[in-house]
């Protein structure tokens, strides 16, 4: 029975170790992909993306009518048509001199910081040149970097306008927040899947405006006259036959039309739900809908930047730490760990072998924990992992040395760890990646030491102690 228990635990440790160091591979579109989450590395380990947002110095062409009002939807007009209608062309700068102020530059920086926060980016550096208004941002390089960058230089001007008169009915100041929502359902010609929605919640004042607009811009039923022809004479009679006409609103972001619609009934909830993607079971298509909805929600929730920016630079900066240096460091750590584990076997014989099995499982589980808890690993985070391994080695050694006093060993160990625990918890809340990375790796490591050794190491050593007796 003891051998069965030891074999079961050993197999469990072996599976965890294989998952942590090798991965779990499945076939995706004729290629094998590792389904185990990758490490979230900081800029000092993985490199960074440096972008420069430059204040736009370009112009835009607007067309005005005889009364000096801007003509909407004028892109399709030819020069001949403009001349015939008596319109005039005018070049207007994207950023007038009046808006190029330090206050607007700083406001734009704050909006960018909010967008980065909404997109889940915590490891970044942002710098503003108060003189030129240019903004330099340094981001961690990963699969999401390009998508994040595309949301940074979007101005984010939101408008709901009358489709006919082009009167602005609502804008950014009426939005409280926007978020992505999901729902299941069927769409024509597709199997049951997931729908992606953009949910826009308006402020108290915006809610009143939305209710008023949705009451006015609805489908209207009218009595229409019907023509009758008798003896080659046409007469018009009133009839009860009804036809429907629509008064529409248009929703724009940065002057690009998102949708044009009318309302079936007044909206009194203060929310608008826009469908971004139809029901889909395709993982790639669904992720595309989610990314699109997330981008729109981020821009709408953070407001419109007072300055229009252009993406001037977009460069990948290599880390100072080379792959060769990392490999050497990993080999050195592996050799030290191997020698330390061999020491346990030499010192404690069979009991030491069980301790080694437990320790290998701890390393593997720790590597999985730091991946799935989204810990950003900087150089200081690696130090935290190494310190956790040292602490666990000390505890395992003490547990084997005093096998009859395990409860006291646990108690003494964690009483001594109290100051360290308080310190690393404090580090977790410091918004500086090197310190928070160290704190997060340490706190998860200490938590794992407490749980793992009580559940697995303790059982292994109990079995080994009974067997020796």
C-alpha positions in Angstrom: 0.0 0.0 0.0 2.9 2.4 0.9 4.5 1.6 -2.5 1.3 2.4 -4.3 1.0 5.8 -2.5 4.6 6.6 -3.3 4.2 5.6 -6.9 1.0 7.6 -7.3 2.6 10.8 -5.8 5.7 10.2 -8.0 3.6 9.9 -11.1 1.7 13.1 -10.2 4.9 15.0 -9.7 6.2 13.6 -13.1 3.1 14.9 -14.9 3.3 18.3 -13.3 7.0 18.5 -14.2 6.3 17.5 -17.9 3.6 20.2 -18.2 5.9 22.8 -16.6 9.0 22.1 -18.6 7.7 20.6 -21.8 4.1 21.8 -22.2 0.9 20.4 -23.5 0.7 20.4 -27.3 -2.5 20.2 -29.4 -3.0 20.4 -33.2 -4.2 23.8 -34.3 -4.6 24.3 -38.1 -2.1 21.7 -39.1 0.5 22.8 -36.5 1.2 21.8 -32.9 0.8 24.6 -30.4 1.7 24.6 -26.7 -1.5 25.2 -24.7 0.4 26.0 -21.5 0.5 29.8 -20.9 3.8 31.5 -21.5 5.7 33.6 -19.0 4.8 37.3 -18.8 8.3 38.8 -19.0 9.2 42.4 -18.2 11.0 44.8 -20.6 14.5 44.0 -19.1 14.1 40.3 -20.0 12.1 40.3 -23.2 12.8 43.7 -24.8 10.5 46.6 -25.4 8.6 48.5 -28.0 9.3 52.2 -28.2 6.8 54.4 -29.9 6.7 58.2 -30.4 3.4 60.0 -30.8 4.0 63.3 -32.6 1.6 66.2 -32.6 0.0 66.2 -36.0 1.1 69.2 -38.2 -1.0 68.2 -41.2 -4.1 69.8 -42.7 -7.5 68.5 -43.6 -9.7 69.8 -46.4 -13.2 70.9 -45.6 -15.9 72.1 -48.0 -18.2 74.9 -47.0 -21.5 76.0 -48.6 -22.4 79.6 -49.5 -23.4 80.3 -45.9 -20.1 79.2 -44.6 -21.3 75.9 -43.1 -19.3 72.7 -43.4 -20.7 70.3 -45.9 -21.0 66.7 -44.6 -20.3 63.7 -46.8 -18.4 65.8 -49.3 -15.7 63.2 -50.0 -17.4 62.0 -53.2 -17.9 65.5 -54.7 -15.8 66.3 -57.7 -14.2 69.7 -58.3 -16.9 70.4 -61.0 -19.7 69.6 -58.6 -18.2 71.8 -55.9 -18.0 74.7 -58.3 -21.6 74.1 -59.6 -23.0 74.1 -56.1 -21.1 77.2 -55.1 -19.1 75.5 -52.5 -15.6 76.4 -51.5 -12.6 74.4 -50.3 -10.6 75.3 -47.2 -7.4 73.9 -45.7 -7.7 73.6 -41.9 -4.9 72.4 -39.6 -5.6 69.2 -37.6 -4.4 71.0 -34.5 -5.0 74.7 -34.4 -2.5 76.9 -32.5 -5.1 77.5 -29.8 -5.2 73.8 -28.8 -1.4 73.4 -28.7 -1.1 74.1 -25.0 0.7 72.4 -22.1 -2.6 71.7 -20.5 -3.9 69.8 -23.5 -0.6 67.9 -23.8 -0.9 66.8 -20.2 -4.6 65.9 -20.7 -3.7 63.8 -23.7 -1.0 62.0 -21.6 -3.5 61.2 -18.8 -6.0 59.8 -21.4 -3.2 57.6 -22.8 -2.4 56.3 -19.3 -6.1 55.5 -18.8 -6.2 53.6 -22.1 -3.1 51.6 -21.1 -4.8 50.7 -17.8 -8.1 49.7 -19.6 -6.1 47.5 -21.9 -4.4 45.8 -19.0 -1.0 47.2 -19.6 0.9 47.7 -16.3 4.5 47.5 -17.5 5.2 50.8 -19.4 7.1 54.1 -19.3 5.5 57.2 -20.7 7.3 60.6 -21.1 5.9 63.9 -22.3 7.8 66.7 -23.9 6.0 69.8 -22.6 7.5 72.0 -25.4 6.6 70.0 -28.5 3.7 67.9 -27.0 5.4 64.7 -28.3 4.8 61.6 -26.2 7.2 58.7 -26.0 5.9 55.4 -24.6 7.9 52.2 -23.8 5.9 49.0 -23.7 6.7 45.4 -23.0 6.9 43.4 -26.3 4.3 40.6 -26.5 1.5 39.3 -28.8 -0.8 42.2 -27.8 1.6 45.1 -28.3 0.5 46.0 -31.9 -3.2 46.0 -30.8 -2.4 48.2 -27.8 -0.5 50.7 -30.0 -3.3 51.0 -32.4 -5.5 52.3 -29.6 -3.1 55.0 -28.4 -3.0 57.4 -31.3 -6.7 57.3 -32.0 -8.2 60.6 -31.0 -11.5 59.0 -29.8 -14.0 61.7 -30.7 -17.5 60.2 -30.3 -20.7 61.7 -31.7 -24.3 60.8 -32.2 -25.7 63.1 -35.0 -28.9 63.6 -36.9 -28.4 61.7 -40.2 -30.1 64.5 -42.2 -29.2 67.8 -40.5 -25.8 66.6 -39.1 -26.7 68.2 -35.8 -24.6 66.8 -32.9 -27.0 65.2 -30.4 -24.5 63.5 -28.0 -20.8 63.3 -27.6 -18.0 62.0 -25.3 -19.0 64.0 -22.2 -22.3 62.0 -22.2 -20.6 58.6 -21.8 -20.0 57.2 -18.3 -18.3 53.9 -19.4 -18.2 51.3 -22.2 -17.5 47.6 -21.8 -17.5 44.4 -23.7 -20.2 41.9 -23.1 -20.9 38.4 -24.4 -24.0 36.3 -25.1 -24.9 33.0 -26.7 -27.3 32.6 -29.5 -28.0 31.4 -33.0 -27.4 33.4 -36.2 -28.7 32.5 -39.7 -26.5 29.8 -41.3 -24.3 29.3 -38.3 -24.2 27.0 -35.3 -24.8 28.1 -31.8 -21.9 30.3 -30.7 -21.0 33.5 -28.9 -22.2 37.0 -29.7 -19.9 40.0 -28.8 -21.5 43.3 -27.8 -20.3 46.8 -27.0 -22.3 48.1 -24.0 -22.3 51.9 -23.7 -23.5 53.3 -20.4 -24.3 57.0 -20.3 -24.1 59.6 -17.6 -27.3 60.9 -15.8 -27.5 63.8 -18.3 -26.6 61.5 -21.2 -29.4 59.1 -20.1 -32.0 61.9 -20.4 -30.7 62.9 -23.8 -30.8 59.2 -25.0 -34.3 58.8 -23.8 -35.3 62.0 -25.6 -33.5 61.1 -28.8 -34.8 57.6 -28.9 -38.4 59.0 -28.5 -37.9 61.3 -31.5 -35.8 59.1 -33.8 -38.3 56.3 -34.2 -40.2 54.7 -37.1 -43.2 56.9 -37.9 -46.5 55.7 -39.3 -48.2 58.1 -41.7 -51.5 58.0 -43.7 -50.6 58.2 -47.3 -53.0 59.3 -50.1 -53.8 56.7 -52.8 -54.2 57.6 -56.5 -57.2 56.3 -58.4 -57.5 56.4 -62.2 -61.0 56.5 -63.6 -61.8 57.4 -67.3 -58.3 58.6 -67.9 -58.7 61.0 -64.9 -56.5 60.7 -61.8 -58.1 61.5 -58.4 -56.5 61.4 -55.0 -58.3 59.9 -52.1 -57.4 59.6 -48.4 -56.9 56.0 -47.4 -56.2 54.3 -44.1 -53.3 52.4 -45.7 -50.1 53.2 -43.6 -46.5 53.3 -44.6 -43.4 53.7 -42.4 -40.7 56.2 -42.7 -37.6 56.5 -40.4 -35.8 59.4 -38.8 -32.3 58.2 -38.2 -29.3 58.9 -36.1 -25.6 58.2 -37.1 -23.0 57.1 -34.6 -19.4 58.3 -35.4 -16.0 57.7 -33.9 -13.3 60.1 -35.2 -15.8 61.1 -38.0 -16.0 57.5 -39.2 -19.5 56.1 -39.3 -20.0 53.2 -37.0 -23.7 52.7 -37.6 -26.9 54.5 -38.7 -30.2 53.5 -37.2 -33.5 54.5 -35.7 -35.2 53.2 -32.6 -38.0 50.8 -32.2 -39.0 52.4 -28.8 -37.7 54.9 -26.3 -34.5 53.7 -24.4 -35.0 54.4 -20.7 -32.1 52.2 -19.3 -29.4 54.7 -20.2 -27.5 52.1 -22.1 -26.9 51.2 -25.7 -25.9 47.7 -26.8 -24.2 47.4 -30.1 -23.6 44.0 -31.8 -19.9 43.7 -32.9 -19.9 40.1 -34.0 -22.6 37.5 -34.9 -22.7 34.2 -33.1 -19.5 32.4 -33.8 -17.7 29.2 -32.7 -14.6 30.0 -34.5 -11.9 30.9 -31.9 -9.9 33.2 -34.2 -13.0 35.1 -35.5 -14.4 35.4 -31.9 -11.1 36.9 -30.7 -11.2 39.4 -33.6 -14.6 40.5 -32.5 -13.4 40.8 -28.9 -10.4 42.8 -29.9 -12.5 45.2 -32.0 -15.1 45.6 -29.1 -12.3 46.1 -26.6 -10.6 48.8 -28.7 -13.9 50.7 -29.0 -14.7 50.3 -25.3 -11.3 51.6 -24.4 -11.5 54.7 -26.6 -15.1 55.5 -25.5 -14.4 55.0 -21.8 -11.3 57.2 -21.7 -12.6 60.2 -23.6 -11.4 62.2 -26.6 -7.9 63.6 -26.7 -7.7 67.3 -27.2 -4.7 66.9 -29.5 -4.5 64.8 -32.7 -1.4 62.7 -32.8 0.4 60.7 -35.5 2.5 57.6 -34.9 6.0 58.9 -35.7 8.2 56.0 -34.5 7.6 52.3 -33.7 10.8 50.4 -32.8 11.6 47.2 -31.1 14.4 47.5 -28.6 16.4 44.4 -27.8 17.0 43.5 -24.1 20.6 43.9 -22.8 20.4 40.3 -21.7 21.3 37.8 -24.5 19.9 34.3 -24.9 23.3 32.9 -24.3 23.6 34.7 -21.0 20.1 33.4 -19.9 21.1 29.9 -20.9 24.3 30.1 -18.9 22.4 31.3 -15.9 19.8 28.6 -16.2 22.5 25.9 -16.4 24.3 27.3 -13.3 21.1 27.3 -11.3 20.2 23.7 -12.5 23.6 22.4 -11.5 23.4 24.0 -8.0 19.9 22.6 -7.5 21.0 19.2 -8.7 24.0 19.2 -6.3 21.8 20.3 -3.4 19.3 17.5 -4.1 22.0 14.9 -4.4 23.2 16.1 -0.9 19.7 15.3 0.5 19.9 11.8 -0.9 23.4 11.2 0.5 22.4 12.6 3.9 18.9 11.0 4.3 19.0 8.0 2.0 15.5 6.8 1.1 13.8 9.6 3.0 16.1 12.1 1.0 14.9 10.5 -2.2 11.3 11.3 -1.3 12.3 14.8 -0.4 13.9 15.2 -3.8 10.7 14.0 -5.5 8.7 16.6 -3.5 11.2 19.4 -4.3 11.1 18.7 -8.0 7.3 18.9 -7.9 7.5 22.1 -6.0 9.7 23.7 -8.6 7.4 22.6 -11.4 4.3 23.8 -9.7 5.9 27.2 -8.8 6.7 27.8 -12.5 3.1 27.1 -13.4 1.7 29.3 -10.7 3.7 32.4 -11.8 2.4 31.9 -15.3 -1.2 31.6 -14.5 -1.3 34.3 -11.8 -0.1 36.8 -14.5 3.0 37.8 -12.6 5.2 40.1 -14.6 8.7 38.6 -14.3 11.6 41.0 -14.2 15.2 40.3 -13.1 14.0 41.0 -9.5 11.2 38.5 -10.0 13.8 35.8 -10.9 15.6 36.7 -7.7 12.3 36.2 -5.9 11.8 32.7 -7.5 15.4 31.7 -6.5 14.8 32.9 -2.9 11.6 30.9 -2.8 13.5 27.8 -3.9 16.1 28.3 -1.2 13.4 28.8 1.5 11.6 25.6 0.4 14.9 23.7 0.4 15.5 24.8 4.0 12.0 23.8 5.1 12.2 20.3 3.4 15.7 19.8 5.0 14.3 20.7 8.5 11.3 18.4 8.0 13.5 15.4 7.2 15.9 16.3 10.0 13.1 16.5 12.6 10.7 14.1 11.2 9.0 13.5 14.5 8.4 17.3 15.1 7.0 18.4 11.8 4.3 20.6 13.4 6.8 22.5 15.4 9.0 22.8 12.3 6.2 24.4 10.3 5.3 26.7 13.2 8.9 27.9 13.8 9.5 28.3 10.0 6.4 30.5 9.3 6.8 32.5 12.6 10.3 33.5 11.4 8.8 34.3 7.9 6.3 36.9 9.3 8.5 39.9 8.7 9.4 38.7 5.2 5.7 38.1 4.4 4.7 41.6 5.5 7.6 43.1 3.4 6.7 41.2 0.2 3.0 42.0 0.5 3.9 45.7 0.7 6.1 45.3 -2.4 3.1 43.8 -4.3 1.3 47.2 -4.1 4.2 49.3 -5.2 3.5 50.4 -8.9 7.1 49.8 -10.0 7.7 46.6 -12.0 11.1 45.6 -10.5 9.8 45.8 -6.9 6.2 44.5 -7.6 7.7 41.6 -9.6 9.9 40.6 -6.7 6.9 40.9 -4.3 4.5 38.9 -6.4 6.9 36.0 -7.1 7.8 35.8 -3.4 4.2 36.0 -2.0 3.0 33.3 -4.4 6.1 31.2 -3.6 5.5 31.5 0.2 1.9 30.6 -0.2 2.8 27.6 -2.3 5.4 26.5 0.3 2.7 26.6 3.0 0.2 24.6 1.0 2.4 22.2 -1.0 4.5 21.0 1.9 1.5 20.3 4.2 -0.4 18.4 1.5 2.3 16.6 -0.5 5.7 16.7 1.3 4.2 15.8 4.6 2.4 12.7 3.2 5.6 11.6 1.4 7.7 11.9 4.5 5.1 10.1 6.7 5.2 7.2 4.3 9.0 7.2 4.3 9.2 7.4 8.1 6.9 4.5 8.6 8.8 2.4 6.1 12.1 3.0 7.8 10.6 2.0 11.2 
